[in-house]
């Protein structure tokens, strides 16, 4: 049993040393990149471009008439507050009922029209009169 404990301590020690070496290497790399003027300039330009892209996407979504995710979140919170307020008002006039929880609504697909029903069977034609 003592051997297993010693093996775990060695593994943890090795793992700890490797982890520390990796952290040190990443820290050194980040510092070097931070001192490089080209890298910092590129990161700055990328952040500006991301901001412009976000603004453009927000305008495009608004132009189509769709709400942004933030707006939907705010609207859901507002609906929840109104539902609680309504439940409180209804509770004052009659026994309280459990307020409906607000869940995102899912769209339903239209059902396919039913296949046309077959016409009822027709009686067989009368045989021609012989005469």
Secondary structure as GFF3:
##gff-version 3
##sequence-region A 1 131
A	DSSP	alpha_helix	2	35	.	.	.	ID=ss1
A	DSSP	alpha_helix	37	64	.	.	.	ID=ss2
A	DSSP	alpha_helix	69	93	.	.	.	ID=ss3
###
